[in-house]
Every structure is written in structure tokens, then in C-alpha cells.
């Protein structure tokens, strides 16, 4: 399978090129008459792509009613009196998807699924964690930590989180047949979703993550939440092991802040300190890995074409003139394998 890196001019060009890839894969995937399972990220990076997808769907490029979506992550502990209020909080990722994609589509997609962080009562969970320290352990070498709950936890509430919220989400994806194409972004430390830098890959397909205190403080100072008490302190997230089980992973990055982790993920070794470096293992196991970058996020890759080629990575720079829709960049073979095992 291919590992392709495409360098575009800017955010708009990145969004256009990436959207054509996704639309092409959707239409080809639906040609067999089945549903298409699309993995989705939140954040600013994919918003341009989503606008193109909505426009294409509204123009009849593909049937929205035959698409199911699965999101990467969701907060635990959003303000609200109940799960419904928390799920529709203006900072929830459910609300984000309505605002940026689903609400723009004239025809509804078949089913939308976001990790079920909203149904967890953060106060109850924190009390159970404090009262049952033997039921769980922290994993991670950096400030964001995975809370790994034991399968034989004494706390009913913690066992429920592990069984129904974490394992249940992974099971739902498997029962749907796996994800056909996953759109992901890049965190400033090279993380994917809330799989933070330093959280081990192995055994962490679905994660309960304790957020870095700086992340919480920044969310308050940036105006997303009114106070520390209103800001979520945890999140539910796919881990890299689950993200990279999709048939195709399409990674988007723009801006100079992403240049370092993008370069490390391609030029360095696989390392959980740079979670997106897992893409190398995914490619080696037969996955289709695609990077679509703007010039700024790709700036450390200049002159590294030969090194990348030796690693089986093809870099194509379409940022300076020429066609904005190169056939070589967009055409990639499909196979019948679903759910790459790494």
C-alpha cells in the first residue's frame, strides 16, 4: 500500500485537495452498494474539508444516507445538568460536528457516533477513582495521562466505563465493519485525538485521558469555559492503535506549529512521544497512509525526498503552480482488506 505526502499551498488548497481524495474514496466505496464508514476529527484543521464534503453531498456527488461516521474523541465533564445538555454543549465535539459538517448537509447521513464521554458523570468518576486506587493505573511519560481501568475493578462505575464506554465504542466500530477512511489532524506535540505524547501505543485502543493542567488552563483563558470548575478534566478518545486500523488514514496539517511533529513522524523512528509516528507501523502492515500538508507544516521536509523514498514514502509538492488536482496524488488502489491489524 502507498504512503504519500502531498504538499499544498495553504489551508484552502490543502482542504480542496484532501476533500477530493475523500469524495473519491467515498464514491468508490459506495459503488459496491454497501455503507461507507467515515472517521472524523474535530479542531480547526478539517473545517475546510468538511465544507467541501457538505457541498459535494448537497450537489449529489454521493449519497449521505449511506454514510456512517465515527468521531475520534469527546470531553468528559462538560457543563450541564444531564447527558443531553452535556452532549449539546457549545464546546462539545457533537456540537462541533453539527456546526461544521452535519448541519451543512441537506440530506442526513445514516448514523453519527461520537465517543460517549457526555454520559459519564465526572464527579462520580473522580470519587470512584479516589476511593478505588487499586482499580486503575496511570500510563504516560508526559503531562497528559491515560487512566487504565482494570477489567476486574471492584467499582461498578469504573467497570461500566471500561466495558460500555471504552470497549463498547471499539465494539461498535468493529460491528459496523471498521472504518474505511479516517480524517485526522495533528496536535502540537504530534498527538492524534487525545492520544497524548508519551501514552503507550500497545493496549490503548480506546482511552480515558486525564488532561494536562495546562490544557485546562488554556481552555479557560481562551474563553471556551468560564472557570476551571466548568472545564472538562478528562476525555474519551480513540488511541493510535484504533485510529490506524482504518483502511485509509488521511492526515491533515497546516501552519508552522505542526512542522516539527510532522517531520519527526516521517523522518524519525516510531515513538509514542510522537503518536502520529504510528503511521509508519500502519504503512508497514499494509495500510494506506496519506499526508496532505501546507507549505508551512511541510517546511522541514524540503530536501528529504530521497530519504523518504528509501522509507517507501512518496513526497509530491504541488504547492508551486501546476494542477491543483493531480491524478497521481488522488488515485490510490483499493483492496478488500478492512481493519489493518498492527
GUPA-800074 format. One line per field, with one value per residue (C-alpha): residue number from 0; chain; x, y, z. Coordinates in nm, 2 decimals. Layout:
<atoms>
n	(NUM;...)
chain	(A;...)
x	(X;...)
y	(Y;...)
z	(Z;...)
</atoms>
This chain:
<atoms>
n	(0;1;2;3;4;5;6;7;8;9;10;11;12;13;14;15;16;17;18;19;20;21;22;23;24;25;26;27;28;29;30;31;32;33;34;35;36;37;38;39;40;41;42;43;44;45;46;47;48;49;50;51;52;53;54;55;56;57;58;59;60;61;62;63;64;65;66;67;68;69;70;71;72;73;74;75;76;77;78;79;80;81;82;83;84;85;86;87;88;89;90;91;92;93;94;95;96;97;98;99;100;101;102;103;104;105;106;107;108;109;110;111;112;113;114;115;116;117;118;119;120;121;122;123;124;125;126;127;128;129;130;131;132;133;134;135;136;137;138;139;140;141;142;143;144;145;146;147;148;149;150;151;152;153;154;155;156;157;158;159;160;161;162;163;164;165;166;167;168;169;170;171;172;173;174;175;176;177;178;179;180;181;182;183;184;185;186;187;188;189;190;191;192;193;194;195;196;197;198;199;200;201;202;203;204;205;206;207;208;209;210;211;212;213;214;215;216;217;218;219;220;221;222;223;224;225;226;227;228;229;230;231;232;233;234;235;236;237;238;239;240;241;242;243;244;245;246;247;248;249;250;251;252;253;254;255;256;257;258;259;260;261;262;263;264;265;266;267;268;269;270;271;272;273;274;275;276;277;278;279;280;281;282;283;284;285;286;287;288;289;290;291;292;293;294;295;296;297;298;299;300;301;302;303;304;305;306;307;308;309;310;311;312;313;314;315;316;317;318;319;320;321;322;323;324;325;326;327;328;329;330;331;332;333;334;335;336;337;338;339;340;341)
chain	(A;A;A;A;A;A;A;A;A;A;A;A;A;A;A;A;A;A;A;A;A;A;A;A;A;A;A;A;A;A;A;A;A;A;A;A;A;A;A;A;A;A;A;A;A;A;A;A;A;A;A;A;A;A;A;A;A;A;A;A;A;A;A;A;A;A;A;A;A;A;A;A;A;A;A;A;A;A;A;A;A;A;A;A;A;A;A;A;A;A;A;A;A;A;A;A;A;A;A;A;A;A;A;A;A;A;A;A;A;A;A;A;A;A;A;A;A;A;A;A;A;A;A;A;A;A;A;A;A;A;A;A;A;A;A;A;A;A;A;A;A;A;A;A;A;A;A;A;A;A;A;A;A;A;A;A;A;A;A;A;A;A;A;A;A;A;A;A;A;A;A;A;A;A;A;A;A;A;A;A;A;A;A;A;A;A;A;A;A;A;A;A;A;A;A;A;A;A;A;A;A;A;A;A;A;A;A;A;A;A;A;A;A;A;A;A;A;A;A;A;A;A;A;A;A;A;A;A;A;A;A;A;A;A;A;A;A;A;A;A;A;A;A;A;A;A;A;A;A;A;A;A;A;A;A;A;A;A;A;A;A;A;A;A;A;A;A;A;A;A;A;A;A;A;A;A;A;A;A;A;A;A;A;A;A;A;A;A;A;A;A;A;A;A;A;A;A;A;A;A;A;A;A;A;A;A;A;A;A;A;A;A;A;A;A;A;A;A;A;A;A;A;A;A;A;A;A;A;A;A;A;A;A;A;A;A;A;A;A;A;A;A)
x	(0.00;0.11;0.24;0.20;0.28;0.13;0.24;-0.01;0.00;-0.21;-0.52;-0.76;-0.56;-0.50;-0.87;-0.96;-0.71;-0.80;-1.17;-1.13;-0.95;-1.22;-1.50;-1.33;-1.29;-1.65;-1.79;-1.57;-1.65;-2.03;-2.01;-2.04;-2.38;-2.27;-2.25;-1.93;-1.78;-1.60;-1.38;-1.38;-1.17;-1.25;-1.05;-0.98;-0.77;-1.05;-1.32;-1.24;-1.25;-1.59;-1.74;-1.62;-1.78;-2.11;-2.12;-2.04;-2.31;-2.56;-2.47;-2.53;-2.17;-2.26;-2.55;-2.53;-2.78;-2.53;-2.26;-2.19;-1.95;-1.73;-1.56;-1.22;-1.29;-1.52;-1.48;-1.58;-1.71;-1.87;-2.11;-2.47;-2.74;-2.77;-2.61;-2.82;-2.72;-2.35;-2.36;-2.50;-2.28;-2.13;-1.78;-1.88;-1.75;-2.10;-2.20;-1.88;-1.98;-2.33;-2.19;-1.91;-2.05;-2.38;-2.58;-2.45;-2.58;-2.92;-2.96;-2.89;-2.61;-2.72;-2.57;-2.33;-2.14;-1.92;-1.74;-1.98;-1.80;-2.11;-2.29;-2.01;-2.06;-1.72;-1.77;-1.89;-1.60;-1.34;-1.49;-1.47;-1.11;-1.01;-1.19;-1.06;-0.69;-0.63;-0.88;-0.67;-0.33;-0.19;0.01;0.22;0.55;0.42;0.16;-0.15;-0.21;-0.41;-0.63;-0.63;-0.91;-0.86;-1.10;-1.17;-1.22;-1.42;-1.60;-1.92;-1.90;-1.54;-1.61;-1.91;-1.68;-1.43;-1.70;-1.96;-1.79;-1.44;-1.48;-1.83;-1.71;-1.45;-1.70;-1.95;-1.68;-1.60;-1.96;-2.00;-1.72;-1.44;-1.36;-1.30;-1.12;-1.02;-0.96;-0.71;-0.53;-0.20;-0.16;0.12;0.31;0.24;-0.06;-0.37;-0.71;-0.64;-0.37;-0.12;0.25;0.40;0.09;0.19;0.05;0.00;-0.33;-0.47;-0.72;-0.97;-0.85;-0.98;-0.74;-0.67;-0.60;-0.28;-0.35;-0.21;-0.47;-0.74;-0.60;-0.57;-0.93;-1.04;-0.80;-0.91;-1.27;-1.40;-1.51;-1.59;-1.38;-1.16;-1.46;-1.66;-1.38;-1.36;-1.07;-1.09;-1.17;-1.26;-1.06;-0.95;-0.59;-0.35;-0.39;-0.76;-0.73;-0.48;-0.70;-0.89;-0.84;-0.70;-0.58;-0.57;-0.37;-0.40;-0.16;-0.12;0.08;0.43;0.34;0.28;0.61;0.82;0.59;0.51;0.89;0.96;0.68;0.82;1.20;1.24;1.16;0.82;0.79;0.49;0.63;0.51;0.19;0.13;0.46;0.24;0.16;0.49;0.38;0.04;0.20;0.44;0.13;-0.04;-0.24;-0.29;-0.13;-0.18;-0.05;-0.19;0.02;0.05;0.39;0.44;0.38;0.60;0.89;1.13;1.07;1.24;1.54;1.44;1.28;1.55;1.55;1.17;1.17;1.40;1.14;0.87;0.72;0.65;0.65;0.48;0.49;0.20;0.23;0.40;0.18;0.06;-0.27;-0.44;-0.59;-0.30;-0.42;-0.11;-0.19;-0.56;-0.57;-0.48;-0.58;-0.84;-0.84;-1.08;-0.90;-1.07;-0.93;-0.55;-0.40;-0.08)
y	(0.00;0.36;0.62;0.95;1.30;1.59;1.94;2.21;2.59;2.69;2.59;2.64;2.44;2.17;2.15;2.13;1.85;1.65;1.68;1.54;1.24;1.18;1.23;1.00;0.73;0.76;0.73;0.43;0.27;0.32;0.17;-0.18;-0.09;-0.10;0.16;0.37;0.43;0.76;0.85;1.22;1.46;1.79;2.11;2.39;2.18;1.97;2.25;2.35;1.99;1.94;2.24;2.08;1.75;1.91;2.09;1.77;1.58;1.85;1.85;1.48;1.36;1.08;0.95;1.09;0.83;0.55;0.70;0.63;0.84;0.78;1.06;1.04;1.18;1.37;1.55;1.41;1.67;1.93;2.16;2.05;1.91;1.58;1.39;1.55;1.90;1.80;1.64;1.96;2.20;2.45;2.32;1.95;1.77;1.66;2.03;2.09;1.83;1.96;2.31;2.22;1.93;1.76;2.09;2.19;1.87;1.88;1.50;1.34;1.08;0.73;0.74;0.96;0.83;1.03;0.87;0.86;1.09;1.30;1.02;0.99;1.20;1.34;1.40;1.04;0.91;1.11;0.99;0.63;0.67;0.83;0.55;0.26;0.33;-0.04;-0.05;0.16;0.29;0.60;0.55;0.81;0.98;1.34;1.56;1.40;1.06;0.75;0.62;0.24;0.07;-0.29;-0.55;-0.68;-0.34;-0.35;-0.03;-0.09;0.26;0.22;-0.13;0.03;0.29;0.03;-0.22;0.01;0.34;0.23;-0.12;-0.05;0.21;-0.01;-0.29;-0.06;0.02;-0.34;-0.44;-0.17;-0.34;-0.10;0.25;0.30;0.63;0.82;1.20;1.30;1.62;1.68;1.81;2.05;1.77;1.52;1.37;1.23;1.30;1.28;1.01;1.25;1.24;0.97;0.75;0.39;0.25;-0.11;-0.20;0.15;0.13;0.34;0.58;0.76;1.05;1.28;1.62;1.82;2.10;2.35;2.23;2.30;2.64;2.73;2.63;2.88;3.16;3.12;3.17;2.82;2.77;3.03;2.87;2.58;2.41;2.43;2.30;1.92;1.74;1.42;1.30;0.97;0.91;0.66;0.56;0.53;0.16;0.20;0.51;0.33;0.03;0.21;0.11;0.46;0.73;1.09;1.32;1.70;1.96;2.33;2.61;2.63;2.49;2.15;2.14;1.98;1.69;1.63;1.60;1.38;1.14;1.09;1.13;0.98;0.64;0.52;0.66;0.72;1.06;1.15;0.95;1.02;0.83;0.52;0.58;0.41;0.09;0.12;0.15;-0.14;-0.35;-0.27;0.05;0.34;0.65;0.99;1.32;1.65;1.94;2.31;2.46;2.58;2.24;2.07;2.31;2.06;1.80;2.01;1.83;1.50;1.34;1.07;0.98;0.95;0.75;0.49;0.46;0.39;0.74;0.93;1.31;1.52;1.90;2.07;2.40;2.59;2.62;2.33;2.14;2.15;1.81;1.58;1.23;1.08;1.23;1.13;0.79;0.51;0.15;-0.01;-0.37;-0.58;-0.58;-0.39;-0.31;-0.33;-0.53;-0.39)
z	(0.00;-0.05;0.19;0.01;0.13;-0.07;-0.01;-0.10;-0.10;0.20;0.41;0.13;-0.12;0.15;0.21;-0.16;-0.24;0.07;0.01;-0.34;-0.20;0.05;-0.21;-0.45;-0.19;-0.07;-0.42;-0.50;-0.17;-0.22;-0.57;-0.42;-0.27;0.09;0.36;0.39;0.74;0.77;1.07;1.16;1.36;1.52;1.55;1.30;1.05;0.89;0.88;0.52;0.41;0.58;0.39;0.06;0.17;0.25;-0.08;-0.27;-0.09;-0.15;-0.51;-0.55;-0.56;-0.31;-0.10;0.25;0.37;0.31;0.52;0.89;1.09;1.39;1.57;1.74;2.08;2.32;2.65;2.99;3.23;3.01;3.20;3.20;3.43;3.23;2.95;2.68;2.79;2.81;2.46;2.31;2.50;2.26;2.33;2.28;1.98;1.90;1.86;1.66;1.41;1.37;1.32;1.08;0.88;0.96;0.98;0.64;0.47;0.31;0.35;0.68;0.70;0.81;1.16;1.36;1.65;1.89;2.19;2.49;2.72;2.78;2.97;3.23;3.55;3.60;3.98;4.03;3.83;4.02;4.35;4.24;4.12;4.45;4.66;4.45;4.37;4.30;4.02;3.78;3.69;3.51;3.19;3.02;3.04;2.98;3.14;2.97;3.12;3.02;3.31;3.25;3.44;3.54;3.39;3.74;3.90;4.22;4.14;3.94;3.79;3.67;3.53;3.34;3.19;3.07;2.94;2.79;2.72;2.61;2.49;2.37;2.13;1.98;1.95;1.77;1.51;1.46;1.43;1.16;0.96;1.05;0.92;0.55;0.58;0.88;0.87;1.15;1.24;1.43;1.78;1.86;2.02;1.74;1.92;1.74;1.91;2.29;2.25;2.41;2.38;2.60;2.63;2.52;2.20;2.30;2.46;2.44;2.16;2.35;2.61;2.92;2.94;3.23;3.06;3.12;3.36;3.11;2.86;3.11;3.20;2.83;2.76;3.03;2.93;2.56;2.66;2.59;2.95;3.22;3.50;3.60;3.76;3.43;3.22;3.15;3.32;3.12;2.77;2.59;2.28;2.02;2.07;1.78;1.77;1.69;1.46;1.24;1.19;0.92;0.56;0.48;0.72;0.58;0.80;0.76;0.89;0.83;0.99;1.13;1.47;1.31;1.11;1.39;1.47;1.10;1.02;1.33;1.24;0.89;0.94;1.28;1.43;1.57;1.91;2.14;2.22;1.87;1.84;1.47;1.40;1.44;1.07;0.98;1.15;0.99;0.64;0.70;0.79;0.46;0.54;0.30;0.47;0.32;0.44;0.30;0.42;0.35;0.28;0.64;0.80;0.54;0.56;0.74;0.46;0.19;0.06;0.23;-0.08;-0.12;0.25;0.24;-0.08;0.09;0.36;0.10;0.13;-0.19;-0.15;-0.41;-0.40;-0.58;-0.40;-0.68;-0.98;-1.18;-1.14;-0.81;-0.87;-0.98;-1.07;-0.92;-0.59;-0.58;-0.74;-0.50;-0.52;-0.30;-0.18;0.01;0.33;0.61;0.96;0.92;1.21;1.36)
</atoms>
